[in-house]
Amino acid sequence: MKNENLNNVKKTGFKVPQNYFEEFENSILTEAKLKNLVSDSGFKVPEGYLDNFSVPIEKETKVISIFSKKNMLLVSSIAAAIVLFFSLNVFDNSPLSFDDLDTTTVDNYILNETEIGDLTSLFQDNELSENQFIDYSLSDEALDNYIENIDFNDLYSE
């Protein structure tokens, strides 16, 4: 019921059985007469029964969980082995080549996995000098030749 309709409610929503108030007095008197006539419930307890009454307390039973550490370790190791089996490309027999490597993968590997000391050992000091990079001048012929040989489709495909 919405709040705006609460002020317009004419009925309470409660119902009383037909002739309830006319028969109410008679039902109360009938119940009182029955209680006076029947004072005994019909159930008897032998004398002294509750004096010596004791309930034996059982020891707690050992509960074996289905999800024990050993079972969970076994199930998770089997699942990991299955995932590893399918992720290793066992069924793919095509040979790999350097063309299959992505440029960003190689860049990330060089940046994250190698140290500067490893890279400096690849070059000799006389090969890398700042002056060679600063003083290096390209001839117009070499620059034109380079631009003519660029395949622009390869540049934009990455």
C-alpha positions in Angstrom: 0.0 0.0 0.0 1.4 3.4 -0.9 1.8 6.1 1.7 -0.6 8.5 -0.1 -3.5 6.0 0.2 -3.1 5.5 4.0 -5.4 8.4 4.9 -8.3 7.1 2.7 -8.5 3.5 4.2 -12.0 2.8 5.5 -11.6 -0.9 6.5 -9.1 -2.2 9.1 -8.3 -5.4 7.3 -9.2 -7.6 10.3 -12.1 -10.0 10.2 -14.0 -11.7 13.0 -15.8 -15.0 12.5 -19.6 -14.9 12.2 -21.4 -14.9 15.7 -18.1 -14.7 17.5 -19.1 -12.3 20.2 -22.5 -14.1 20.8 -20.9 -17.5 21.4 -17.8 -16.1 23.2 -19.3 -16.3 26.7 -20.7 -19.8 26.2 -17.3 -21.1 25.0 -15.5 -19.7 28.0 -18.0 -21.2 30.4 -17.8 -24.6 28.7 -14.0 -24.6 28.9 -14.1 -23.7 32.6 -16.5 -26.5 33.4 -14.3 -29.0 31.6 -11.3 -28.0 33.6 -13.2 -28.4 36.9 -14.4 -31.9 35.9 -11.0 -33.1 34.7 -8.4 -32.2 37.3 -6.1 -35.1 36.4 -4.2 -35.2 33.1 -4.1 -38.9 32.8 -0.3 -39.2 32.9 1.5 -40.6 36.0 5.1 -40.7 37.0 6.3 -43.4 39.4 7.3 -42.1 42.8 11.0 -41.4 43.1 11.6 -41.6 39.4 13.0 -38.2 39.0 15.2 -38.5 42.1 17.4 -41.2 40.6 17.0 -40.0 37.0 20.3 -39.5 35.1 21.2 -39.3 31.5 24.5 -40.8 30.4 26.7 -38.3 28.5 28.3 -39.8 25.5 31.8 -38.8 24.4 32.1 -36.6 21.4 32.6 -38.4 18.2 35.4 -37.6 15.9 34.2 -35.8 12.8 36.1 -36.4 9.6 35.6 -33.6 7.1 35.3 -34.3 3.4 37.2 -31.0 2.8 40.3 -31.9 4.7 43.6 -30.2 3.8 45.0 -33.4 2.3 41.9 -33.9 0.0 41.9 -30.3 -1.0 45.6 -30.4 -1.8 45.1 -33.5 -3.9 42.2 -32.1 -5.8 43.9 -28.7 -6.5 47.1 -30.4 -7.7 45.1 -32.5 -10.1 43.3 -29.5 -11.4 46.6 -27.5 -11.8 48.1 -30.4 -13.7 45.2 -30.5 -16.1 45.3 -26.7 -16.7 49.0 -26.9 -17.2 48.7 -29.8 -19.7 46.2 -27.9 -21.9 48.0 -24.5 -21.6 51.4 -25.8 -22.9 50.2 -26.3 -26.5 51.0 -30.0 -26.4 48.8 -30.6 -29.4 50.4 -27.8 -31.5 53.3 -29.2 -33.5 54.1 -26.1 -35.7 57.7 -24.9 -35.3 58.2 -21.5 -33.8 60.3 -18.8 -35.5 61.5 -15.3 -34.8 58.6 -14.0 -37.0 56.1 -15.3 -34.4 57.5 -12.9 -31.8 55.7 -9.7 -31.2 57.8 -6.5 -31.1 56.2 -5.4 -27.8 56.9 -8.8 -26.2 60.6 -8.5 -27.1 60.8 -4.9 -25.9 59.1 -5.8 -22.6 61.5 -8.8 -22.1 64.5 -6.6 -22.7 63.3 -3.9 -20.4 62.1 -6.1 -17.6 64.4 -9.2 -17.7 67.8 -7.8 -18.6 70.1 -5.7 -16.6 72.2 -2.8 -18.0 75.4 -4.7 -17.3 74.2 -7.5 -19.6 73.6 -5.0 -22.5 76.9 -3.2 -22.0 78.8 -6.4 -22.4 77.3 -6.7 -25.9 78.9 -3.5 -27.2 82.5 -2.4 -27.0 83.4 1.1 -25.8 84.8 2.1 -29.2 81.5 1.2 -30.9 79.3 3.4 -28.7 80.4 7.0 -28.2 78.3 10.0 -27.8 80.3 11.9 -30.4 79.5 9.4 -33.1 75.8 10.0 -32.6 76.1 13.7 -32.4 78.5 14.2 -35.3 76.9 11.7 -37.5 75.4 13.3 -40.6 73.2 11.6 -43.1 73.6 12.4 -46.7 70.5 13.4 -48.7 71.1 10.4 -50.9 71.0 7.9 -48.0 68.0 9.5 -46.5 66.0 9.5 -49.8 67.0 5.9 -50.4 65.8 4.9 -46.9 62.5 6.7 -47.3 61.9 5.0 -50.7 62.4 1.6 -49.3 60.1 1.9 -46.3 57.0 -0.3 -46.5 54.3 1.9 -44.9 51.9 -1.1 -44.6 54.3 -2.7 -42.1 54.5 0.5 -40.0 50.8 0.9 -39.6 50.0 -2.8 -39.0 51.5 -2.8 -35.6 
